[in-house]
C-alpha cells in the first residue's frame, strides 16, 4: 500500500504525518526546546577522575559536567570483567576522548556517557570499535538470525572494519538496501574521524539527526510515493542528505508551496484533535473508549447505535471486526505503548473470535514498533504489549489539568500558543486586516510576552501587520480568539 509523508515545519516544532489512502496512520512531533542529547557524540575533556567512585566527570560543553562510569569504558567492556582496569589506570585529568551520550541529564544530574560508540542506520547499527556481527534480540528464530548474519557478511567489502547489530527492519531487506546502509554508516564514521582531529575539546562532533532527516533514514521505503515538505530550508537540507545517503528518496522529495497550510489540506489538524479524544467513532455507528493510565492502556469496544442487518451475533461480529482495524491504527497514531488491554464485545462463537483476532494481528503487522499479542483471555480480553519508543501523543501535546487534579487533560499553553500562530497565518492569507488581536488566557499571553516573544515578532514581520495581545480572565487555557481589526 503506497504512502505519503507530510512534513510541517515551524521555527518551534516539526510535525510529521504518515498517510495511507488519505488517512493519517502515524504522527511524530519534535520540538526544538525538547530535543534530547542521547546518541550525540562529543570530543570531551576529563575534568576529574574519582577512584573511590570508579567514575570521571567529563566536560562536553554543557552547563554541568557529564558522568562516565568505569563500566561504560569500551576498553573494559571489550576485555571483560577479569581484565577490567580501574578508572585511574585508564583516564587522567586533561585527557581528550570521544564519548557518546547514553542518558539525558535529569534534575541535578549531568548526562551519562559511554566511550563505546554506535551509529544507527535504517537497517543496521554500526559499532566502529567492534568486529563481530550481532542480531537484534527481537529476532528470536535462530535460523533467521544466522541467515541475516551470512547475508550481511556477503555484502560487506573485504577490507571493511567495524562491527554491526542487525536491526529488526533488516528482516525483509534486499542486498542493495543493506549495501546502501553500510555505505551510509561508513561515510558517516569516516567524516567524523576527520572532524575529530580538527576539533579542540569540548566540542560536539555528531548530533543525532532531527526528525526531518530521521524520516529519510527510518521511514522512506519502496511503498513511499512522495514526501511533501512545507519549508524551503528543510527541503534543501533533506535534499542534500538524500543525495549523499539515500539517493532513492531524491525523486520523491517535493516542496509544498500551496496557500493553504499543508496539514489543513490533508485533514491532519482535525485528526490530531480526534487523537486527543477518549472516544473514537466507528463508521458502523459503534465507538471505542480509549483510556491511557500510568500502568496500562484500555480500549473498550461498544456497539453504540449500530443495530446490524441480521441478528445480534452478526452485529457484534461486524462491530468487533471494524474495531480491530481502527484500534491498530489508533495505537500507531497516538503512539500508545506498554501493556494494552482490548475489551472487545463478547462473542459466543469460536469462529467469530478467531476471525477478529486474525484481523487484529493482520492490521498490527503494519506497525513499525514491536508488538506481542496474546489470544482472548478467560475474561474475553485481548492482552498485548507495544514497545515504548517515545512519549505518547497526549503526553507531548497535553499536560495534567490543574482543575481536575490529573483526572483529565488540557493542551499546554505552548501548544495553544502555536495553534494561534498557525491561525493567524491562515487568517492573513485570506483577509487583509489592519491588525490582529489575540484574546487568550493569562498563561498563553504570558508565554507570548516571555518565551515566545521572538516567535510573535517573527510572525508579525512575516505577515507585515501588527499583532496585539489581550488577556481574557474567563478563558480556559485552551480558549482563544483571533480578532481582525
LINBEL-V318890 format. One record per backbone hydrogen bond with DSSP energy under -1.0 kcal/mol. CO is the residue of the C=O (numbers start at 1). NH is the residue of the N-H. If there is no record, write none. Layout:
# LINBEL-V318890
co:CO nh:NH
co:CO nh:NH
This chain:
# LINBEL-V318890
co:3 nh:225
co:4 nh:19
co:5 nh:228
co:6 nh:17
co:7 nh:230
co:8 nh:15
co:12 nh:32
co:13 nh:10
co:14 nh:30
co:15 nh:8
co:16 nh:28
co:17 nh:6
co:18 nh:25
co:18 nh:26
co:19 nh:4
co:20 nh:23
co:23 nh:20
co:26 nh:18
co:28 nh:16
co:30 nh:14
co:31 nh:34
co:37 nh:40
co:40 nh:101
co:41 nh:205
co:41 nh:206
co:42 nh:99
co:43 nh:203
co:44 nh:97
co:45 nh:59
co:46 nh:94
co:48 nh:57
co:50 nh:55
co:54 nh:70
co:55 nh:50
co:56 nh:68
co:57 nh:47
co:57 nh:48
co:58 nh:66
co:59 nh:45
co:66 nh:58
co:67 nh:113
co:68 nh:56
co:69 nh:72
co:70 nh:73
co:72 nh:115
co:73 nh:77
co:74 nh:78
co:75 nh:79
co:76 nh:80
co:86 nh:89
co:87 nh:90
co:87 nh:91
co:92 nh:95
co:95 nh:46
co:97 nh:44
co:99 nh:42
co:100 nh:114
co:101 nh:39
co:103 nh:112
co:106 nh:109
co:111 nh:67
co:112 nh:102
co:112 nh:103
co:114 nh:100
co:119 nh:126
co:123 nh:167
co:124 nh:121
co:125 nh:165
co:126 nh:119
co:127 nh:130
co:127 nh:163
co:132 nh:164
co:134 nh:166
co:136 nh:139
co:141 nh:145
co:142 nh:146
co:143 nh:147
co:144 nh:148
co:145 nh:149
co:146 nh:150
co:147 nh:151
co:148 nh:152
co:149 nh:153
co:150 nh:154
co:152 nh:156
co:157 nh:160
co:163 nh:127
co:164 nh:134
co:165 nh:125
co:166 nh:136
co:167 nh:170
co:168 nh:171
co:170 nh:173
co:174 nh:178
co:175 nh:179
co:176 nh:180
co:177 nh:181
co:178 nh:182
co:179 nh:183
co:180 nh:184
co:181 nh:185
co:182 nh:186
co:183 nh:187
co:184 nh:188
co:185 nh:189
co:186 nh:190
co:187 nh:191
co:188 nh:192
co:189 nh:193
co:190 nh:194
co:191 nh:195
co:192 nh:196
co:195 nh:198
co:203 nh:43
co:206 nh:41
co:210 nh:214
co:211 nh:215
co:213 nh:217
co:214 nh:218
co:215 nh:219
co:215 nh:220
co:221 nh:224
co:223 nh:3
co:226 nh:5
co:227 nh:254
co:228 nh:7
co:229 nh:256
co:231 nh:235
co:232 nh:236
co:233 nh:237
co:234 nh:238
co:235 nh:239
co:236 nh:240
co:237 nh:241
co:238 nh:242
co:239 nh:243
co:240 nh:244
co:241 nh:245
co:242 nh:246
co:246 nh:249
co:247 nh:250
co:250 nh:253
co:252 nh:227
co:254 nh:229
co:261 nh:265
co:262 nh:266
co:263 nh:268
co:263 nh:269
co:264 nh:267
co:267 nh:271
co:268 nh:272
co:269 nh:273
co:270 nh:274
co:271 nh:275
co:274 nh:277
co:278 nh:290
co:280 nh:288
co:282 nh:285
co:285 nh:305
co:286 nh:282
co:287 nh:302
co:288 nh:280
co:289 nh:300
co:291 nh:298
co:296 nh:293
co:297 nh:341
co:298 nh:291
co:299 nh:343
co:300 nh:289
co:302 nh:287
co:303 nh:306
co:311 nh:315
co:312 nh:316
co:313 nh:317
co:314 nh:318
co:315 nh:319
co:316 nh:320
co:317 nh:321
co:318 nh:322
co:319 nh:323
co:320 nh:324
co:321 nh:325
co:322 nh:326
co:323 nh:327
co:324 nh:328
co:325 nh:329
co:326 nh:330
co:327 nh:331
co:328 nh:332
co:329 nh:333
co:330 nh:334
co:331 nh:336
co:334 nh:393
co:338 nh:386
co:339 nh:297
co:340 nh:384
co:341 nh:299
co:342 nh:344
co:342 nh:382
co:343 nh:301
co:349 nh:353
co:350 nh:354
co:351 nh:355
co:352 nh:356
co:353 nh:357
co:354 nh:358
co:355 nh:359
co:356 nh:360
co:357 nh:361
co:358 nh:362
co:359 nh:363
co:360 nh:364
co:361 nh:365
co:363 nh:366
co:364 nh:367
co:370 nh:387
co:372 nh:385
co:377 nh:380
co:381 nh:377
co:382 nh:342
co:383 nh:374
co:384 nh:340
co:385 nh:372
co:386 nh:338
co:392 nh:396
co:393 nh:397
co:394 nh:398
co:397 nh:412
co:399 nh:410
co:401 nh:406
co:404 nh:407
co:408 nh:401
co:410 nh:399
co:412 nh:416
co:413 nh:417
co:414 nh:418
co:415 nh:419
co:416 nh:420
co:417 nh:421
co:418 nh:422
co:419 nh:423
co:420 nh:424
co:421 nh:425
co:422 nh:426
co:423 nh:427
co:424 nh:428
co:425 nh:429
co:427 nh:431
co:435 nh:485
co:436 nh:468
co:437 nh:483
co:438 nh:470
co:439 nh:481
co:440 nh:472
co:441 nh:445
co:442 nh:446
co:443 nh:447
co:444 nh:448
co:445 nh:449
co:446 nh:450
co:447 nh:452
co:450 nh:453
co:452 nh:456
co:453 nh:457
co:454 nh:458
co:455 nh:459
co:456 nh:460
co:457 nh:461
co:458 nh:462
co:459 nh:463
co:460 nh:464
co:460 nh:465
co:466 nh:436
co:468 nh:438
co:470 nh:440
co:472 nh:475
co:481 nh:439
co:483 nh:437
